[in-house]
Amino acid sequence: MKLKDILTIAKNELADLSTIENPDFRLEQAIFKQNEKMWEVVVSYLVENTNKPSKAFSALSPEFAFLRMYKKLEINEKNEVISFLIYDKA
């Protein structure tokens, strides 16, 4: 499978998680696990920032309109997403 195909599968699976017009999906990582015959991938995309600081603290921290989310997916040899995990980039 090509990396472009992996990104397309991930985009189709995650498209409903963002309400913005262009979520800017990016393939961040892709590892083929030979023993399990599956791809382990990390995809990022943009979502609207709904957790903005209160006006009292807005001068101390910047307000970003969007946040980049990271999700880890496992895709089997039939091109099916078999797991969907929270991904902590730290």
Residue, then its C-alpha position, 0 to 999 in steps of 0.5 A: m500500500k502506498l502512503k497516499d492510500i493510507l492517508t486517504i483511508a485515514k481521512n475517510e475515517l476521521a473526516d467527521l471529527s472536524t467541523i472546519e472546512n479544511p481540516d488539513f489532514r497530515l500523515e505524521q507516521a506510518i509503520f508496517k508491522q509485518n507480523e500483524k500484517m497491519w499499518e500503524v499510522v499517526v494522522s493529524y488534523l485541525v479542529e476548532n479551538t473551543n477551549k479558549p482562555s477567559k478574557a481575564f487571562s487572554a492577555l497572558s496566553p495566545e488565542f488560537a482559532f484551531l488546534r492540531m489533533y493527533k490520532k493513531l490508527e491501525i489499518n489491516e491488509k484489507n484496508e480497514v481501520i481496526s483500531f482508533l486510539i488517542y495519540d499523545k505526541a509527548 
